[in-house]
Amino acid sequence: MAVRCVIVGAGISGLALADALCARGIEPLVLESAPRAGGKIETRNRGELVVECGPAGFLDREPAMMRLASSLGLRVVDALPAARRRAVLAGGNLLEVPRGPRDLLSTTLLSAHGKLRLLGDLFVRRSKGRGDESVGAFARRRLGSEAAERVFFPLVSGLYAGDPDRISLAAAFPWLARLEAAHRSLLIGAARELGGRRAGSRLRTFASGMEELPRALARRLGNTLRLGAAVRALSATPAGWRLSVDEQGAASELEAPAIALAVPAYEAARLVASVSPAAHAATSAIEYVPVILVYLAYRVEQLAVPADLYGFLSARGGSTRLLGAVFHSAAFPARAPQGTVLVSARLGGARDPAIGALNDAQLVGLAHQELAALLRISGAPLDTQVIRHARALPQYTIGHTLRLALLDDAERACPGLFFAGNAYRGLGVPDCVAAATRRADEIAAYLSAQGVDGKRGAREQGERFSQADLRGP
Ligand SMILES: Cc1cc2nc3c(=O)[nH]c(=O)nc-3n(C[C@H](O)[C@H](O)[C@H](O)COP(=O)(O)OP(=O)(O)OC[C@H]3O[C@@H](n4cnc5c(N)ncnc54)[C@H](O)[C@@H]3O)c2cc1C
């Protein structure tokens, strides 16, 4: 008896998809090449320090994310009010980011000329026929160069670590495009819409770290999830799809009517190269940027400037090599023992991909030196850790929406082949969960239209797979 749906990749996208399919009566088989589930979500404990290798928290905007956390019985922890304060590093100074359209007029981030130009947003016409406009062009057109560089681009860097002049507004910030279309002025639109939306979205995490989420999902999936099982190749069969799997050196093959590739786009591109040139073209065009996190711990007394905000992002053009920094202990005090400040400096991104050539000691030295100058830190850090992501974040560059349309066409031409993951329609963990939930509906509908009985247990398939198929010859 063949498996009905195989999910390749057990990052949050693959896990949430599997969980949502189970909830729809279809138990899939999830294959994950790493020895642990979670992908980019990983929490490491170093003594009493809690180090987040990927996401440090999430915004509670997506109901699907909150439903999932609640169904898993996870305790969600709110960030302290200090986490609402964020700064931009510009001209060597940390300047607090305005929290709403009204604060824009009193902020020290902008000159009087910059503020006047910002008000020009009230009179700028809606975008017409600009095609796939970049975030950079959009922000300069509506808000002027100064507000774009000092307020908007650091935000883009914080989310995508990307180049605003290459990121597509429609793909990366569709809500901003909608705001302009609905209200003409961003300031008016933000005042009308964002007030309520922001008030309702809080930064949160889980009690012992973000990895609680994938761990709980993995537990619930049980032997539906196979760790250390790397999919090496994919081919089409008359009844669906065949996967070549390598589990701890043992090769085997597996067939299923439906396959969901919940892997990074470059890995999806490799797997579909021989089965769909169109899907290969779309996925291989999605670029990634590297991100390095340098964690540093200090005693509170070492800092002359208190770290009582979520963190800062650097404006372009300064001398700093830091993309920004997060003060984890200010947002989530349980991440460090009392009296300790835990900060992570963010480096790399589209702005500085070459920084990966530095060794760990050089990265720690650089991050410490820059933070010490900003926060007037005396003495050396108590502890440090360097986390490297060579291909951290997919970039929704100009042409992304066209690539998604191409991918949708390719899916239609390859019945039973589905793509999932953060490379396509949302980067944040809650976006991945919401997208996975929608994908589960589509896969369930596909299997039902094919007359494939989804109720037969994949747990039973998992057992069969583990005992027979995965051992190989
Ligand atoms: C440094 C950093 C900070 C971030 N901060 C935040 C944040 O604060 N808030 C937020 O909401 N989001 C944040 N994100 C984004 C978020 O973490 C990711 O978008 C999300 O975790 C991606 O999940 P995914 O399942 O789509 O992909 P991944 O996590 O990349 O999972 C893909 C999985 O596929 C597996 N795989 C790959 N190839 C194969 C194969 N051939 N066979 C089997 N398995 C395979 C991989 O091992 C991996 O487990 C951050 C990301 C990074 C890198």
The ligand as an SDF file (V2000), in Angstrom:
LIG
                    3D

 53 58  0  0  0  0  0  0  0  0999 V2000
   18.2700   34.4120   11.2440 C   0  0  0  0  0  0  0  0  0  0  0  0
   16.7680   34.3450   11.0390 C   0  0  0  0  0  0  0  0  0  0  0  0
   15.9340   35.0960   11.8510 C   0  0  0  0  0  0  0  0  0  0  0  0
   14.5530   35.0280   11.6750 C   0  0  0  0  0  0  0  0  0  0  0  0
   13.7430   35.7420   12.5250 N   0  0  0  0  0  0  0  0  0  0  0  0
   12.4000   35.5910   12.4460 C   0  0  0  0  0  0  0  0  0  0  0  0
   11.5630   36.1720   13.4240 C   0  0  0  0  0  0  0  0  0  0  0  0
   12.0380   36.8210   14.3650 O   0  0  0  0  0  0  0  0  0  0  0  0
   10.2130   35.9670   13.3150 N   0  0  0  0  0  0  0  0  0  0  0  0
    9.6710   35.2100   12.3110 C   0  0  0  0  0  0  0  0  0  0  0  0
    8.4410   35.0330   12.2800 O   0  0  0  0  0  0  0  0  0  0  0  0
   10.4480   34.6260   11.3690 N   0  0  0  0  0  0  0  0  0  0  0  0
   11.8020   34.7920   11.4140 C   0  0  0  0  0  0  0  0  0  0  0  0
   12.6080   34.1720   10.5060 N   0  0  0  0  0  0  0  0  0  0  0  0
   11.9920   33.4510    9.3700 C   0  0  0  0  0  0  0  0  0  0  0  0
   11.5240   32.0390    9.7300 C   0  0  0  0  0  0  0  0  0  0  0  0
   12.3530   31.4700   10.6880 O   0  0  0  0  0  0  0  0  0  0  0  0
   11.5680   31.1510    8.4830 C   0  0  0  0  0  0  0  0  0  0  0  0
   10.9260   31.7870    7.4030 O   0  0  0  0  0  0  0  0  0  0  0  0
   10.8770   29.8020    8.7060 C   0  0  0  0  0  0  0  0  0  0  0  0
   11.3530   29.1850    9.8760 O   0  0  0  0  0  0  0  0  0  0  0  0
   11.1240   28.9350    7.4690 C   0  0  0  0  0  0  0  0  0  0  0  0
   10.4970   27.6900    7.6210 O   0  0  0  0  0  0  0  0  0  0  0  0
   10.3980   26.6750    6.3930 P   0  0  0  0  0  0  0  0  0  0  0  0
    9.8410   25.4180    6.9170 O   0  0  0  0  0  0  0  0  0  0  0  0
    9.6830   27.3240    5.2630 O   0  0  0  0  0  0  0  0  0  0  0  0
   11.9020   26.4530    5.8870 O   0  0  0  0  0  0  0  0  0  0  0  0
   13.1380   25.7890    6.6530 P   0  0  0  0  0  0  0  0  0  0  0  0
   13.1050   26.1320    8.0810 O   0  0  0  0  0  0  0  0  0  0  0  0
   14.3380   26.1900    5.8690 O   0  0  0  0  0  0  0  0  0  0  0  0
   12.8890   24.2140    6.5210 O   0  0  0  0  0  0  0  0  0  0  0  0
   13.1930   23.4560    5.3850 C   0  0  0  0  0  0  0  0  0  0  0  0
   13.5290   22.0350    5.8430 C   0  0  0  0  0  0  0  0  0  0  0  0
   13.7460   21.2100    4.6910 O   0  0  0  0  0  0  0  0  0  0  0  0
   14.7930   20.3100    5.0020 C   0  0  0  0  0  0  0  0  0  0  0  0
   15.3420   19.7850    3.7330 N   0  0  0  0  0  0  0  0  0  0  0  0
   16.0170   20.4790    2.7890 C   0  0  0  0  0  0  0  0  0  0  0  0
   16.3190   19.6640    1.7580 N   0  0  0  0  0  0  0  0  0  0  0  0
   15.8120   18.4400    2.0540 C   0  0  0  0  0  0  0  0  0  0  0  0
   15.7820   17.1820    1.3600 C   0  0  0  0  0  0  0  0  0  0  0  0
   16.3440   17.0240    0.1490 N   0  0  0  0  0  0  0  0  0  0  0  0
   15.1890   16.1190    1.9570 N   0  0  0  0  0  0  0  0  0  0  0  0
   14.5990   16.2450    3.1780 C   0  0  0  0  0  0  0  0  0  0  0  0
   14.6080   17.4170    3.8670 N   0  0  0  0  0  0  0  0  0  0  0  0
   15.1910   18.4990    3.3100 C   0  0  0  0  0  0  0  0  0  0  0  0
   15.7710   21.1760    5.7890 C   0  0  0  0  0  0  0  0  0  0  0  0
   16.6900   20.3870    6.5300 O   0  0  0  0  0  0  0  0  0  0  0  0
   14.8200   21.9750    6.6630 C   0  0  0  0  0  0  0  0  0  0  0  0
   14.5590   21.3310    7.8880 O   0  0  0  0  0  0  0  0  0  0  0  0
   14.0000   34.2060   10.6550 C   0  0  0  0  0  0  0  0  0  0  0  0
   14.8480   33.4500    9.8380 C   0  0  0  0  0  0  0  0  0  0  0  0
   16.2140   33.5110   10.0180 C   0  0  0  0  0  0  0  0  0  0  0  0
   17.1160   32.6720    9.1470 C   0  0  0  0  0  0  0  0  0  0  0  0
  1  2  1  0
  2  3  1  0
  2 52  2  0
  3  4  2  0
  4  5  1  0
  4 50  1  0
  5  6  2  0
  6  7  1  0
  6 13  1  0
  7  8  2  0
  7  9  1  0
  9 10  1  0
 10 11  2  0
 10 12  1  0
 12 13  2  0
 13 14  1  0
 14 15  1  0
 14 50  1  0
 15 16  1  0
 16 17  1  0
 16 18  1  0
 18 19  1  0
 18 20  1  0
 20 21  1  0
 20 22  1  0
 22 23  1  0
 23 24  1  0
 24 25  2  0
 24 26  1  0
 24 27  1  0
 27 28  1  0
 28 29  2  0
 28 30  1  0
 28 31  1  0
 31 32  1  0
 32 33  1  0
 33 34  1  0
 33 48  1  0
 34 35  1  0
 35 36  1  0
 35 46  1  0
 36 37  1  0
 36 45  1  0
 37 38  2  0
 38 39  1  0
 39 40  1  0
 39 45  2  0
 40 41  1  0
 40 42  2  0
 42 43  1  0
 43 44  2  0
 44 45  1  0
 46 47  1  0
 46 48  1  0
 48 49  1  0
 50 51  2  0
 51 52  1  0
 52 53  1  0
M  END
$$$$
